[in-house]
Structure formats: C-alpha cells, structure tokens
Amino acid sequence: MGGINLNESGLDFVRQVFVTFGGNTTVLTLFLLSVLYLALKGKKEERYVFVTTAVFLAFTVYNPFAVKYILGKLGMVNVYYRFFWILPMVLTIGYACTKVVGGQKKGWRRYLTAAALAAVICFGGNSVLAGGLPKLPDNQYKMPDDLLAVCTVLHEEAGEGTVRVVFEPDFNLIVRQYDASFELVLDRDMVLTYQGSNTVSTDALTEQEIEDETKILQIITQMDLSLDQKEFYRSLREMNAEYIVLSSSSAAVSYVETAGCIPVREVEGHIIFRVEEK
C-alpha cells in the first residue's frame, strides 16, 4: 500500500501511512492539541464527544500493536488508510479553535488569536493549489467529452442493453460511473494490478481469466505487441468481448485490426473495433 509494508515498518506503520496519505503531520498535531485542550478546558459533554472518541480510536484502529497483530491477520492492511477517514480531525480542530477564540476578551486579543489560528491552519498543511488551479468539468456528467462521444457511438452500433467492451485503462476505470450498461471485459482490479497497484486483489478471478486479461492488456497498453495475434483474438472471444476502443494514436491499432477486429467508427480521437466470431 503506497510502498509501505507492515512487516518492514512494524510499529511505525501507522505513522508512515498517515504521512504518506495525509501529506504531513501538521493537521494531526493540531488535532492532538485540540483534544488535549478540550480534555483540560472542555465541559463534560465536550470531553465525552471529542476526547472519548479520540481515546477509543487511539486504543483500537490506531494502536500500532492492534494493527500489527490483529488487522494484519484480518487482511485489512492494504486499505488501512481508509481508517483515517473516520478520525474527526476537522470537526475537533474547528470546535477547539472556536472555543479558544470565544474565550478571549473582546478586542484586539480575540482578533489576533483568530488570525494566528487561521494562519496555522491555512499555511501549515498542503496547499489546495499544489497541483495547480482546479479545472472546470467538461460537462454536467463530469466525464471527458470524448468518453461520452464513444459511449454514444457504441450504443448506436450495439443497440440497447448491455455491451461488453475492452476499454483502455483510463476509460476502463471511469466509464461505468457514466453508463452502467457497459460490461467491462477487463476487471477493474486486474487493470490496477497490471499497473502496479498493491492495494487490490485478483483473487476473485480464475487463472484463465487472469491469463486472458493479461494478454489483452499487453496489447492495448502497447507493452508487448509480439503476442501471437491468434492468441490475442482467442482471449477476446474467451472473455466474450464485443467491442474494443483504442486511441487513434495507439501503436496497437494496426495490430488489433490485423488480428481480425473490424474498425467500425472513429470518434473524438478514438477508434471503435467490433470483435466478431470466427
């Protein structure tokens, strides 16, 4: 998971996961200080809501010993980062800061305290602009325009009902968010595993499915075009593929056509091939 191995990290696993997926420990530090402040200055109800929750989580899912010896045996290590979603950091920090500011006398001291806390929160973590300015979505579906165009053409060609399609990895991971009538020939976890992810598993697939999907991925990702074309086409038929969608610039286009797939339409920089029975 993110290059972090429980056996290698040992009791430091929890910290490494938080730093890897949380960016840094600034927010965590603010959270711990907020819990401490509420434990010392908070009312009984506040301590019950915020402090009790933090202590319970600390002794269970964030306990390094529990993670190493219990969660590891339950097979939950690869998705451990999701446990940080239940930590009420934003709520606790916001509440504690509001209580601190409200506890100051009216005047310059209250404004200065509010400004100082706001500065720590705004500049202590990772900037939301670190990855560039947010981009407006292409359309109301928040999907690439070329994906919508491809889906429209596929339905025009195949008619209503479900359609089994081989998509390139980028489309494969999002197409069903737009249209669930497409059946993915390439299993999502298989694609992620092929790309090097270690947070998913292909245990639900048979050995034959893994073999066939690997051959298809080798071609459409242009990793290995030396595969016998008959083997490639056999894998398509074994997986009951009806169509293949490739980028027009893909080096695999000529291979797929030579293998026997029929080019149907070209739309928005993508070529749609039909897989026919032989």
C-alpha positions in Angstrom: 0.0 0.0 0.0 1.7 3.1 -1.2 5.1 1.3 -0.9 4.5 0.7 2.8 4.9 -2.8 4.1 3.6 -3.8 7.5 6.2 -6.4 8.1 9.0 -4.0 7.3 7.5 -1.0 9.1 6.4 -2.8 12.2 5.1 -0.5 14.9 5.9 2.6 12.8 3.3 1.5 10.2 0.5 3.8 11.4 2.6 6.9 11.3 4.1 6.1 7.9 0.6 5.5 6.4 -0.7 8.8 7.8 2.3 10.8 6.5 2.1 9.1 3.1 -1.6 9.7 2.6 -2.1 12.8 4.7 0.8 14.8 3.3 2.3 15.8 6.7 1.6 15.7 10.4 0.6 19.4 10.8 -3.2 18.6 10.9 -2.6 15.6 13.1 -0.6 17.8 15.6 -3.4 20.4 15.6 -5.9 17.7 16.2 -4.0 16.2 19.2 -3.6 19.7 20.7 -7.3 20.3 20.2 -8.1 17.1 22.0 -5.7 18.0 24.8 -7.3 21.4 25.1 -10.8 20.1 25.3 -9.7 17.5 27.8 -8.4 20.2 30.1 -10.8 23.1 29.4 -13.9 21.4 27.9 -17.2 20.8 29.5 -18.3 17.3 30.4 -20.3 16.9 27.2 -17.4 18.2 25.1 -15.0 15.8 26.7 -17.5 12.9 26.1 -17.9 13.7 22.4 -14.4 14.7 21.4 -12.0 13.2 23.9 -13.7 9.9 24.4 -13.8 9.3 20.6 -10.1 10.1 20.2 -9.1 7.9 23.0 -11.2 5.0 21.8 -9.8 5.2 18.3 -6.2 5.5 19.7 -6.6 2.2 21.5 -8.2 0.4 18.7 -7.7 1.1 15.0 -4.7 3.5 15.5 -3.0 1.2 18.1 0.3 0.0 16.4 0.1 -3.3 18.3 -3.6 -3.9 17.2 -2.7 -3.0 13.6 0.3 -5.3 13.5 -1.2 -8.3 15.2 -4.9 -8.1 14.5 -5.7 -6.1 11.4 -2.8 -7.8 9.6 -4.3 -11.2 10.2 -7.7 -9.9 9.0 -6.3 -8.9 5.7 -7.1 -5.2 6.1 -3.6 -3.8 5.7 -3.9 -2.8 2.1 -6.9 -0.5 2.8 -5.7 0.7 6.2 -5.5 4.3 5.1 -9.3 4.4 5.0 -9.4 4.3 8.8 -8.2 7.8 8.9 -11.5 8.9 7.2 -13.3 8.3 10.5 -11.0 10.5 12.5 -13.0 13.7 13.2 -10.0 16.0 12.8 -11.6 18.9 11.0 -14.6 18.9 13.4 -12.5 18.8 16.5 -9.9 21.4 15.3 -12.7 23.7 14.3 -14.6 23.4 17.5 -11.5 23.8 19.7 -10.4 26.9 17.7 -13.8 28.4 18.0 -13.7 27.8 21.8 -10.3 29.3 22.1 -11.2 32.5 20.2 -14.5 32.8 22.0 -12.7 32.6 25.3 -10.7 35.7 24.6 -11.9 39.1 25.7 -13.4 41.2 23.0 -11.0 43.4 21.2 -7.6 43.1 19.6 -6.7 39.9 21.5 -9.6 38.0 20.1 -8.9 39.2 16.5 -5.2 38.4 16.9 -5.9 34.9 18.2 -8.3 34.2 15.4 -5.8 35.4 12.8 -3.0 33.3 14.3 -5.1 30.1 14.4 -6.3 30.8 10.8 -2.7 31.3 9.6 -1.6 28.0 11.2 -4.5 26.1 9.6 -4.1 27.7 6.2 -0.4 27.5 5.8 0.5 24.6 8.0 -0.8 21.8 5.7 -0.6 21.2 2.0 -1.9 23.9 -0.3 -5.1 23.0 -2.3 -3.3 24.7 -5.2 -0.3 22.5 -5.0 -1.5 20.5 -8.0 -2.5 23.6 -10.0 -5.7 25.6 -10.3 -8.9 23.5 -10.2 -10.3 22.7 -13.6 -14.0 23.1 -14.5 -15.6 19.9 -15.7 -16.1 19.4 -19.4 -19.8 18.7 -18.9 -22.6 18.1 -16.4 -21.5 14.4 -16.0 -18.0 15.4 -15.0 -16.6 13.0 -17.6 -14.3 13.6 -20.5 -16.2 14.7 -23.6 -14.5 12.0 -25.8 -15.7 9.3 -23.4 -19.3 10.5 -23.8 -19.0 10.5 -27.6 -17.5 7.0 -27.6 -20.4 5.7 -25.4 -23.0 7.3 -27.7 -21.5 5.6 -30.8 -21.2 2.2 -29.0 -24.9 2.3 -28.2 -25.7 3.3 -31.8 -23.8 0.3 -33.1 -24.8 -2.3 -30.5 -28.3 -1.1 -29.7 -29.9 -1.0 -26.2 -28.9 -3.4 -23.5 -25.5 -4.4 -22.0 -22.4 -4.3 -24.2 -19.1 -6.0 -23.3 -16.2 -3.6 -24.2 -12.5 -3.6 -23.9 -11.5 0.0 -22.9 -8.0 1.4 -22.4 -7.2 1.7 -18.6 -8.1 5.4 -18.3 -11.6 4.8 -19.7 -12.0 1.4 -18.1 -11.8 2.9 -14.6 -14.5 5.6 -15.0 -16.9 4.6 -17.8 -19.4 2.8 -15.6 -19.7 5.9 -13.5 -21.4 7.4 -16.5 -23.1 4.4 -18.1 -23.5 1.2 -16.1 -24.9 -0.7 -19.1 -21.3 -1.3 -20.3 -19.8 -4.6 -19.0 -16.1 -4.3 -18.6 -14.1 -7.1 -20.2 -11.1 -6.1 -18.2 -11.8 -6.4 -14.4 -11.0 -3.2 -12.6 -8.8 -4.8 -10.0 -7.0 -6.6 -12.8 -6.2 -3.3 -14.5 -5.0 -1.8 -11.3 -2.8 -4.8 -10.5 -1.3 -4.7 -14.0 -0.5 -1.0 -13.5 1.4 -2.0 -10.3 -1.1 -1.3 -7.5 -0.8 -3.5 -4.4 -4.0 -2.3 -2.8 -6.3 -4.6 -4.7 -6.5 -8.3 -5.3 -7.3 -10.5 -8.3 -8.4 -13.5 -6.1 -11.9 -13.3 -7.4 -10.7 -14.2 -10.9 -9.9 -17.6 -12.3 -6.5 -18.4 -13.6 -7.8 -18.5 -17.1 -9.4 -15.1 -16.8 -6.2 -13.6 -15.4 -4.3 -15.1 -18.3 -6.7 -13.8 -21.0 -7.0 -10.4 -19.5 -3.2 -10.1 -19.2 -2.8 -10.9 -22.9 -5.4 -8.2 -23.8 -3.7 -5.6 -21.5 -0.3 -6.4 -23.0 -1.7 -5.3 -26.4 -3.9 -2.3 -25.6 -1.3 -0.8 -23.3 1.4 -1.3 -26.1 3.6 -3.2 -23.6 4.1 -6.2 -25.8 2.9 -6.4 -29.4 4.8 -9.6 -30.1 2.0 -11.8 -28.8 0.6 -14.1 -31.5 -2.5 -12.5 -33.0 -4.5 -15.7 -32.9 -3.8 -16.0 -29.1 -5.0 -12.4 -28.7 -8.2 -12.9 -30.6 -8.8 -16.2 -28.8 -8.6 -14.3 -25.5 -11.1 -11.7 -26.7 -13.5 -14.4 -27.6 -12.9 -16.3 -24.3 -13.8 -13.1 -22.5 -16.9 -12.5 -24.7 -15.6 -9.2 -25.9 -17.9 -7.4 -28.4 -16.0 -4.2 -28.9 -12.6 -2.6 -28.4 -12.0 1.1 -28.0 -8.4 2.4 -28.7 -6.9 5.8 -29.0 -6.3 6.6 -32.7 -2.6 7.3 -31.9 -2.1 3.9 -30.2 0.5 1.6 -31.7 -1.9 -1.3 -31.1 -4.4 -0.1 -33.7 -2.8 -1.9 -36.6 -2.2 -5.0 -34.5 -5.8 -5.2 -33.4 -7.1 -4.7 -37.0 -4.7 -7.3 -38.4 -5.7 -9.7 -35.7 -9.3 -9.7 -37.1 -11.1 -6.9 -35.3 -13.3 -4.8 -37.6 -12.9 -1.0 -37.3 -16.4 0.5 -37.0 -16.2 4.2 -36.4 -13.6 6.8 -35.4 -14.9 9.4 -33.0 -13.1 12.1 -30.9 -9.6 10.6 -31.4 -10.7 7.0 -30.7 -11.3 4.0 -33.0 -14.1 1.5 -32.1 -13.5 -2.1 -33.3 -16.0 -4.8 -33.4 -15.0 -8.3 -32.3 -16.7 -10.9 -34.4 -16.9 -14.7 -34.0 -14.6 -16.7 -36.3 
